[in-house]
Amino acid sequence: MSSPAVDDALRHAASTPFWLDDPGRPDPEPALRGNSTAELVVVGGGFTGLWTALRAKERDPDRNVLLLEGAWTGWAASGRNGGFVSASLTHGRSNGELHLPDEVDRLDELGLANLDALGKSVAQYGWVCDYERTGGLSVATEPYQVDELRGQDGFLDTAAVRDQVNSPTYLAGVWTPEDTALVNPARLVWELKRTCLDLGVRIAENTPVRAIRSNRSGVSVQTTSGTVRARRVALATNVFPALLRRYRLHTIPVYDYALVTEPLSTAQLAEIGWQNRQGIDDLGNRFHYYRLTADDRILFGGFDAVYHYGRSLSSEHDQNPESFRTLASHFQQTFPQLEGLGFTHAWGGAIDTCTRFFPFFGTAHDGRVAHVAGYTGLGVGMTRFAADVLLDLLAADEQGPTELTELELVRRTPVPFPPEPLAWAGVEATTLSLAHADRHEGQRNVWLRALDRFGLGFDS
């Protein structure tokens, strides 16, 4: 899907994720040297791990908390995503109704409360992370999608939606002002890290964890440079192979891609409107997400979700020229009035997905180790909620069950993916079927209907 205009727009795009291309990035904390002890060890220095460490210290300021990160905080999904903070805990209301119909109303309430609490943390700690509660705008770009939106609260007809954001591709939309915030995700990671350190969390970066073992006295966390003996362990490795073997088939990594434009001029902003700065997504199965940054660039991502055979994770997958050209072409179709606008950054990264498309939880080693994974791109907001779930699970032997640990969302584990070559074949069949549905007014073929029947479908 290349053209001279697309190639020219991408000509000077850097491969570094836009958010991480920041001179304000903090230096990493020293690696662990030798053996250590802690009451709580958190494995993983992305959003989940940092929120877990922070919430642990907020609950008990005297708790000895050690966070171990294999590289540096925020280098992976937490620092390279789109920066959408969703209130949803289930990847959308309709997906929640599909998987947890008896619980979806309460989960919607808990999700909004979680987003409120995240915003309060930003204010309480004075985090400088470009946090904006703008709401979300879902747009129909095909006639059949208009009926999906009609009748919903916040419905906008063609004229009304284009008055919000002026794209000739928009046929209708729904604006939900309270359920979405925007943030600079890398800066949020770094502010979380700063506050954790201020509260007394010990952080060791460049300290990969190789194994978890337990005995009567506690849990042994084996790193490349020593062993940490802990009372409790929270695992927040997400897309990376699970340290608990029982969960290694429950997720697969898929690669998502994004572009960021040059800053828009005042005249260009006037051409497209967007005065309310909502985060936007469209209704295709292979959907796009896009938003304004603090300096009025447009981040435009999504559509492709690429799986590599064997659950392959590699920095080589972060660059995908074909996906970048596709996104650039779609951007130019969405905003033809921005002709000539170039892209300054083009990057990708791995997302951990599971068969229900929102996170699942588990415990091991007699409840002394808790695990979460499967965010499927939902991690910026959901990770704070997940941190509270992990801490409640780890305290269950002393404090008993809580509302969070009794949720079906927490107690139920999704169906695992099959081993290869079945996983690759299944992903390929699903990708082709979703593309076919988008070309045929959303009609789901036999394969997609079979997935729906067995509770493996996705509807967001």
C-alpha positions in Angstrom: 0.0 0.0 0.0 2.9 2.3 -0.9 2.8 5.5 -2.8 5.2 8.5 -3.3 3.2 10.5 -0.8 3.3 7.7 1.8 7.0 7.1 1.2 7.8 10.8 1.5 5.8 11.1 4.7 7.8 8.3 6.3 11.2 9.2 4.9 12.6 10.8 8.1 10.7 8.8 10.7 13.0 7.6 13.6 12.7 4.0 14.8 12.7 5.0 18.5 9.3 5.1 20.2 8.2 8.7 20.4 7.6 8.6 24.2 11.0 7.1 24.9 12.8 9.7 22.7 13.0 12.0 25.7 16.1 13.6 27.2 14.3 13.5 30.6 14.4 9.7 30.8 15.9 8.8 34.2 19.1 6.8 34.6 18.5 3.2 35.5 19.0 2.1 39.1 22.0 -0.1 39.9 21.6 -3.8 39.2 21.3 -6.2 42.2 24.6 -7.5 43.4 24.7 -10.6 45.5 21.9 -12.0 47.7 19.2 -10.0 49.4 15.9 -10.3 51.3 12.5 -8.6 51.1 9.0 -9.0 52.4 7.6 -8.4 48.9 9.5 -8.9 45.6 7.9 -7.5 42.5 9.2 -8.9 39.2 8.8 -6.5 36.3 9.3 -2.7 36.0 6.4 -1.7 33.8 3.1 -0.3 34.9 2.0 -3.5 36.7 5.1 -3.9 38.7 5.4 -0.2 39.6 1.8 0.1 40.6 2.1 -3.0 42.7 5.1 -1.6 44.5 3.5 1.8 45.0 0.2 0.4 46.3 2.1 -2.0 48.6 3.9 1.0 50.2 0.6 3.0 50.4 -1.0 0.1 52.3 2.0 -0.4 54.6 4.7 2.2 54.5 7.0 0.0 56.6 6.9 -3.0 54.1 10.2 -4.0 52.7 9.6 -4.0 48.9 12.1 -4.8 46.2 11.3 -4.4 42.5 13.4 -6.3 40.0 13.5 -5.3 36.3 15.4 -7.2 33.6 16.2 -4.1 31.5 15.1 -0.6 32.5 11.7 0.6 33.7 9.3 1.3 30.9 11.4 0.1 28.0 8.8 -2.4 26.8 5.0 -2.0 26.4 4.6 0.5 29.2 6.8 3.0 27.5 5.7 2.6 23.8 1.9 2.3 23.8 -0.7 4.8 22.6 -1.2 6.4 26.0 -4.9 5.7 26.3 -6.1 5.2 29.9 -9.4 3.3 29.6 -11.9 2.8 32.4 -12.9 -0.5 31.0 -11.6 -3.6 32.7 -12.9 -6.0 30.0 -11.7 -4.4 26.8 -15.1 -2.8 26.2 -18.6 -3.3 27.5 -19.6 -5.8 24.8 -16.6 -8.0 25.4 -17.4 -8.0 29.1 -20.9 -9.1 28.3 -19.6 -11.9 26.2 -17.3 -13.3 28.8 -18.7 -12.2 32.2 -22.3 -11.2 31.6 -23.3 -11.5 35.3 -20.5 -9.3 36.5 -20.2 -6.7 33.8 -22.2 -3.9 35.5 -20.0 -4.1 38.7 -16.9 -4.3 36.6 -17.9 -1.1 34.8 -18.3 0.6 38.2 -15.0 -0.7 39.5 -13.3 0.5 36.2 -14.6 4.0 36.6 -13.5 4.1 40.2 -10.1 2.9 39.2 -9.7 5.6 36.6 -10.8 8.2 39.2 -8.2 6.9 41.6 -5.5 6.9 39.0 -6.2 10.6 38.3 -6.1 11.3 42.0 -2.7 9.8 42.2 -1.5 12.0 39.4 -2.7 15.0 41.4 -1.6 13.8 44.8 2.0 13.1 43.8 2.3 16.0 41.3 3.2 13.7 38.4 4.2 15.5 35.2 2.9 13.1 32.6 0.5 15.1 30.4 -2.6 13.5 31.9 -5.9 14.6 30.4 -9.4 13.2 31.0 -10.7 13.9 27.5 -13.1 11.0 27.0 -13.2 8.7 24.0 -14.7 9.1 20.6 -15.7 6.0 18.7 -16.3 6.6 15.0 -18.2 4.7 12.3 -16.4 4.7 8.9 -18.7 2.2 7.1 -22.5 2.6 6.7 -23.3 -0.7 8.5 -21.4 0.6 11.6 -23.7 3.5 12.0 -26.5 1.2 13.2 -24.1 -0.2 15.9 -23.8 3.3 17.4 -27.4 4.6 16.9 -29.3 4.8 20.2 -26.2 4.8 22.4 -25.7 7.7 24.8 -23.5 10.4 23.2 -24.5 9.4 19.7 -23.3 11.9 17.0 -24.6 11.9 13.5 -22.4 12.7 10.5 -22.5 16.5 10.9 -22.1 16.3 14.7 -19.1 14.0 14.6 -17.4 16.0 11.9 -18.0 19.1 14.0 -15.9 17.4 16.7 -13.2 16.1 14.4 -13.3 16.9 10.7 -12.6 13.7 8.7 -14.4 12.9 5.5 -14.3 9.2 6.6 -16.6 9.7 9.6 -20.2 8.8 9.2 -21.3 8.8 12.9 -19.8 8.6 16.3 -20.2 8.2 20.1 -18.4 10.5 22.5 -18.1 9.1 26.1 -16.6 12.0 28.1 -15.8 10.1 31.3 -14.3 6.7 30.4 -11.0 7.6 28.8 -8.0 9.7 29.7 -4.8 10.4 27.8 -1.3 10.3 29.2 2.4 10.3 28.2 2.9 6.7 29.1 6.7 6.8 29.5 6.5 9.8 31.8 3.9 8.1 33.8 6.3 5.1 34.2 9.1 7.4 35.3 6.9 9.3 37.7 5.7 6.0 39.2 9.3 5.0 39.6 10.2 8.3 41.2 7.4 8.0 43.7 8.2 4.4 44.5 11.8 5.4 45.3 10.6 8.3 47.4 8.4 5.9 49.4 11.3 3.6 50.1 10.9 0.9 47.4 14.2 -0.6 46.4 14.5 -0.9 42.6 17.2 -3.0 40.8 17.3 -2.6 37.0 19.2 -4.7 34.6 18.5 -7.7 36.9 16.8 -10.5 35.0 14.9 -13.1 37.0 15.5 -16.7 35.9 13.4 -18.8 38.3 11.1 -18.9 41.3 11.3 -21.6 43.9 9.8 -22.0 47.3 10.3 -23.9 50.5 8.9 -23.8 54.0 10.6 -20.5 54.9 9.5 -18.5 51.8 10.1 -17.9 48.2 13.5 -17.9 46.5 13.8 -15.5 43.5 16.9 -16.4 41.4 18.4 -13.6 39.4 21.4 -13.5 37.1 23.5 -11.9 39.9 22.1 -13.4 43.1 19.2 -14.8 45.0 16.5 -12.9 46.8 14.6 -14.6 49.7 11.1 -13.2 49.9 7.9 -13.7 51.9 5.7 -12.9 48.9 6.3 -12.4 45.1 4.2 -10.5 42.5 4.9 -11.5 38.9 4.4 -8.6 36.4 6.3 -9.9 33.4 3.2 -9.8 31.1 4.3 -10.4 27.5 7.5 -12.2 28.4 7.5 -16.0 29.1 5.7 -16.7 32.4 7.9 -17.7 35.3 5.1 -20.0 36.3 5.1 -22.9 33.7 1.4 -23.5 34.1 0.6 -20.1 32.4 3.1 -20.3 29.5 0.4 -21.3 26.9 -2.1 -18.7 28.2 -0.7 -15.8 26.3 0.8 -15.0 22.9 2.8 -11.9 21.8 1.3 -9.9 19.0 3.1 -6.8 17.5 1.3 -3.5 17.3 2.6 -0.5 15.4 2.2 3.3 15.6 3.3 6.5 13.9 3.6 10.0 15.3 3.5 13.1 13.0 5.3 16.4 13.1 3.6 19.0 15.3 0.5 20.5 13.6 0.5 24.2 12.9 -2.3 26.4 14.1 -3.8 26.4 10.6 -3.7 22.6 10.4 -5.3 22.2 13.8 -8.1 24.5 12.6 -8.6 22.3 9.6 -9.4 19.2 11.7 -11.0 20.8 14.8 -10.4 18.3 17.6 -10.8 21.0 20.2 -11.9 18.5 22.9 -8.8 16.3 22.3 -10.7 13.0 22.6 -8.9 9.8 22.1 -10.3 8.2 18.9 -10.9 4.7 17.7 -12.9 3.3 14.8 -15.2 0.3 14.7 -13.4 -2.1 12.4 -12.3 -5.4 13.7 -8.8 -4.3 12.6 -9.2 -0.9 14.2 -7.1 2.2 14.4 -6.5 4.3 17.5 -5.3 7.9 17.4 -4.9 11.0 19.6 -3.2 14.3 20.0 0.0 14.6 22.0 0.7 17.5 24.4 2.6 19.3 21.6 -0.2 18.7 19.0 1.3 15.9 17.1 -1.1 13.0 16.0 -0.2 9.5 17.2 -1.9 7.0 14.8 -1.7 3.3 15.4 -3.3 -0.1 15.3 -4.8 -2.0 12.4 -2.1 -4.7 12.1 -1.6 -7.2 15.0 1.3 -9.4 13.8 2.0 -12.8 15.4 5.4 -14.5 14.7 5.6 -18.3 14.7 6.7 -19.9 17.9 5.6 -17.0 20.1 8.7 -15.2 19.0 9.8 -12.0 20.8 12.6 -10.0 19.2 13.6 -6.4 18.8 13.8 -7.1 15.1 9.9 -7.3 15.1 9.7 -3.7 16.3 10.2 -2.4 12.8 7.7 -3.4 10.1 7.9 -1.1 7.0 4.8 -2.7 5.5 2.7 -1.9 8.6 4.1 1.6 8.7 3.1 2.2 5.0 -0.4 0.8 5.7 -0.8 3.2 8.7 0.5 6.2 6.8 -1.9 5.5 3.9 -4.8 5.1 6.2 -3.8 8.4 8.0 -3.8 10.3 4.7 -7.2 8.9 3.9 -8.5 9.9 7.3 -7.1 13.5 7.2 -6.5 14.4 3.5 -6.5 18.1 4.5 -3.1 17.4 6.2 -1.4 16.6 2.9 2.3 16.9 3.2 2.5 16.3 6.9 5.4 14.0 7.8 6.0 11.4 10.5 8.8 11.8 12.9 8.6 8.4 14.6 7.5 4.9 13.6 7.8 1.9 16.0 6.2 -1.2 17.2 6.1 -3.4 20.2 4.7 -6.6 21.6 1.4 -6.9 23.4 0.4 -9.9 25.5 -3.0 -11.2 24.6 -5.1 -14.0 25.9 -8.2 -15.7 24.6 -10.6 -13.5 26.4 -8.7 -10.2 25.6 -8.4 -8.9 29.2 -6.2 -9.9 32.1 -6.3 -13.0 34.1 -4.8 -13.8 37.5 -3.4 -16.8 39.3 -1.5 -17.9 42.4 1.2 -20.5 43.0 3.5 -21.8 45.7 0.8 -22.0 48.4 -0.5 -18.5 47.6 2.9 -16.9 48.1 3.3 -16.0 44.4 0.7 -14.1 42.4 0.6 -13.6 38.7 -1.2 -11.4 36.1 -1.0 -11.3 32.3 -3.1 -11.0 29.1 -3.8 -7.3 29.1 -4.2 -7.2 25.2 -3.4 -3.5 25.0 -5.5 -2.5 28.1 -2.6 -2.0 30.5 -2.2 1.7 31.1 -5.3 1.9 33.3 -6.0 -1.7 34.2 -2.6 -2.2 35.7 -3.5 -0.1 38.7 -6.5 -2.3 39.4 -4.4 -5.4 38.8 -1.9 -4.2 41.4 -4.7 -4.2 44.1 -5.8 -7.6 43.0 -2.3 -9.0 43.3 -1.8 -7.6 46.7 -5.2 -8.9 47.9 -4.3 -12.4 46.5 -1.0 -12.4 48.3 -2.7 -11.4 51.6 -5.5 -13.9 51.4 -4.0 -16.4 53.9 -4.0 -13.6 56.5 -6.8 -11.3 55.6 -9.2 -13.7 53.8 -11.1 -13.0 50.6 -11.9 -9.5 49.4 -14.4 -8.2 46.8 -11.6 -8.2 44.3 -10.4 -11.7 44.8 -14.0 -13.0 44.7 -14.7 -11.5 41.3 -15.2 -14.0 38.5 -12.8 -11.9 36.5 -10.1 -12.9 39.0 -11.2 -16.5 39.7 -11.7 -17.6 36.1 -8.8 -18.4 33.9 -9.3 -18.2 30.1 -8.7 -21.1 27.8 -5.0 -21.4 26.8 -3.7 -21.1 23.3 -2.6 -24.4 21.7 1.0 -25.2 21.1 2.6 -24.7 17.6 1.8 -25.1 14.8 -1.8 -24.9 15.9 -1.3 -21.4 17.6 0.1 -19.9 14.4 -2.6 -21.5 12.2 -5.4 -20.3 14.5 -4.1 -16.7 14.6 -3.7 -16.7 10.8 -7.2 -18.0 10.3 -8.6 -15.4 12.8 -6.7 -12.5 11.2 -7.9 -13.4 7.7 -11.5 -13.9 9.0 -11.5 -10.5 10.7 -10.3 -8.8 7.6 -13.0 -10.6 5.6 -15.7 -9.4 8.1 -14.5 -5.8 7.7 -14.9 -6.1 3.9 -18.4 -7.7 4.2 -20.3 -5.4 6.6 -19.1 -7.1 9.7 -20.5 -10.5 8.8 -18.7 -13.2 10.8 -17.8 -16.4 8.9 -17.9 -20.0 10.2 -14.5 -19.7 11.9 -15.4 -16.6 13.9 -18.8 -18.0 14.8 -17.1 -21.1 16.1 -14.8 -19.0 18.3 -17.8 -17.1 19.6 -19.6 -20.4 20.4 -16.6 -21.6 22.5 -16.2 -18.2 24.3 -13.0 -17.3 22.4 -14.5 -14.5 20.4 -13.7 -10.8 20.7 -16.3 -8.1 20.7 -15.3 -4.6 21.6 
